[in-house]
Amino acid sequence: MRYRILGGTGIEVSAHCLGTMMFGAMGNPDHEECARIIHAALDQGINFVDTADIYSRGESEEIVGKALKGRRDGVVLATKVHFHMGEGEPGQGRNRSGNSRRWITRAVEESLRRLGTEWIDLYQVHRPDHATDIEETLSALGDLVRSGKIRVFGCSTFPAEEIVEAHHVSERRALPRFRTEQPPYSILARGIETDVLPVAQWYGMGVMTWSPLASGFLSGTYRLGGPVDMTRGRAALTPARFDPSIPGNVAKLEAVEQLVELADSLGCTLPELAVAFPVAHPAVTSVIIGPRTMHQLESLIKGAGLVLDDATLDRIDQIVAPGRNLYHPDGVWQPPALADAARRRRPLADRAAR
């Protein structure tokens, strides 16, 4: 396994990062099997483990914490804060989400407890929060660094303009800055090549990408002309992304067929090709692989030594052009200006030019 420096922090991390979103109720509820997967990944040279408080509502962090007992010092441990963790009677869950100082300072304590550790190596803001001034967030995170509870902090799935603004505020207010960004990136979702990746390079940020298999589209499960079970898994949750009668989905499946042909010519599987692709980008530090089973881990790590030469990358560019999104990953943050129509439309009486 190769290692790279994480965003100028001096911290060395493996080029593959073990993602644990599928550990717990969201994926694999067997804690012992999940621990075996973590141990197998560490034995293969992975030293970077990523989780989040929201994954199975804290269960993933608990699994990771138990699995790392006795091996914590050798692991770069990352987790996240932002999504709603409120429970109980109406009103009791308020202020248990977002990027406020109030919530961050409490959430980090809860994550430390679940992880069974005294410090977190990389603490990430999971999504932007326009209800909270970015200065408030950066100040709170800086205090956690000074207290020793976290080593460095970063952001996840932030648009390029939000990253730039955060760095601008850090410089203007003399605050610690985001050292990493965690965006979605795959052969089918290359939009970040136009802005997020160049911005991360400009600021010297580490980049750890997620969803290299494009929510299963690059797993080989979904093929052009083949059956798609719309009653199970991701297809049942988000049918508009998988329904083969929708033209946009046909375009994805057509690209998959060409990629399968390319993988066959290289003597590798489609998932191996998919995971090797983001590793080749100069802005990417580490690629998150998120197995649910031991078999999935083994199949993904098997491609760790795959080198994509220029001819192969040129062929991928022909199939899906640089900067183009054929697929929009689930859970990507949407700016309020796009999500709220009222922000894009003047009052009816004020829309005419004269």
Stockholm file with secondary structure:
# STOCKHOLM 1.0

chainA/1-354         MRYRILGGTGIEVSAHCLGTMMFGAMGNPDHEECARIIHAALDQGINFVDTADIYSRGESEEIVGKALKGRRDGVVLATKVHFHMGEGEPGQGRNRSGNSRRWITRAVEESLRRLGTEWIDLYQVHRPDHATDIEETLSALGDLVRSGKIRVFGCSTFPAEEIVEAHHVSERRALPRFRTEQPPYSILARGIETDVLPVAQWYGMGVMTWSPLASGFLSGTYRLGGPVDMTRGRAALTPARFDPSIPGNVAKLEAVEQLVELADSLGCTLPELAVAFPVAHPAVTSVIIGPRTMHQLESLIKGAGLVLDDATLDRIDQIVAPGRNLYHPDGVWQPPALADAARRRRPLADRAAR
#=GR chainA/1-354 SS CCEEESTTSSCEEESEEEECTTBSTTSBCCHHHHHHHHHHHHHTTCCEEECCTTGGGGHHHHHHHHHTTTTGGGCEEEEEECSCCCCSSTTTTTTSSSSCHHHHHHHHHHHHHHHTCSCEEEEEECSCCTTSCHHHHHHHHHHHHHHTSEEEEEEESCCHHHHHHHHHHHHHHTCCCCCEEECBCBTTBCGGGTTHHHHHHHTTCEEEEBCTTGGGTTTTSCCTTSCCCTTSHHHHHCHHHHCTTSHHHHHHHHHHHHHHHHHHHHTSCHHHHHHHHHHTSTTCCEEEECCSSHHHHHHHHGGGGCCCCHHHHHHHHHHSCTTCBSCCCTTCCCCHHHHCGGGTCCCGGGCSCC
#=GC SS_cons         CCEEESTTSSCEEESEEEECTTBSTTSBCCHHHHHHHHHHHHHTTCCEEECCTTGGGGHHHHHHHHHTTTTGGGCEEEEEECSCCCCSSTTTTTTSSSSCHHHHHHHHHHHHHHHTCSCEEEEEECSCCTTSCHHHHHHHHHHHHHHTSEEEEEEESCCHHHHHHHHHHHHHHTCCCCCEEECBCBTTBCGGGTTHHHHHHHTTCEEEEBCTTGGGTTTTSCCTTSCCCTTSHHHHHCHHHHCTTSHHHHHHHHHHHHHHHHHHHHTSCHHHHHHHHHHTSTTCCEEEECCSSHHHHHHHHGGGGCCCCHHHHHHHHHHSCTTCBSCCCTTCCCCHHHHCGGGTCCCGGGCSCC
//
